[in-house]
Amino acid sequence: MMGFTGDNQIRAELVASRDSRFGVNSEEKKADRADISAPAPLSGADAWQTGKVVQLADPSVAAH
């Protein structure tokens, strides 16, 4: 699973639309969290960047 964790990873208009729908202000939340330091990534957590990816078959999907 991946999430947006840095600036400019998602289009600004999508963030604005979401903020409007949920009644939040992402810039205020970002400022409120500015003093929280990000932990170092766990070993292997970013293996997808090096091409070491394992894809599991979805057992709920019928074969073609």
N, C-alpha and C positions, 0 to 999 in steps of 0.2 A: 504494500500500500504506500502511496506517495501523497504528500500534501504540499501546498504552496508554502514555502518557508522563507522566501526572499523577495525583495522588491522586484517589480517588473516581470514576475513569472506568470501573471494573469492580466488580461486586459482591464484597464481602469474602469471601462463602462460596465463590465461584469461585476466588479466590486461595488460600484455605485448602485447598480440594480439590486444586488443582494442587500446592501445596507438599507436601501429604501424599503424593500419588502419586510425586513426583520426589525426595522427601527433602530439600527445601530450605526455607530460612526467608527469605521475601521481606523481612521487616523487617530482618534482619541484613544482607542484600545491600544494601538501601537505605542503611543506616548506613555500610557499607563504602565506598559510592560517593558519600557526602555531599560530599566534597571535590572532586569532578569537576564543573567548570562546564559548563553546556550551551551549545553554540555557537548563534549566531544562525541562524534559518532562512534557507535560500537563497531568493533572489527567485523567486517563482512556485511555491515548494514548497507553499504553502497556498492555491493558487488555488481549490480547491474551496469555500473559505469565502466567496469573492466571487462565485461562480456561474460562473466561467470554467473549465468542465469539458469535457474531450474524452473521449467514450466510444468505444472501438474495438470493432468487431464481433469476436466470437470465431470464427475460421475453422474451429474444430473442431466447431462445433455446426451441425447441419443446419437449414435454414430451416423454418419452420412451414408 
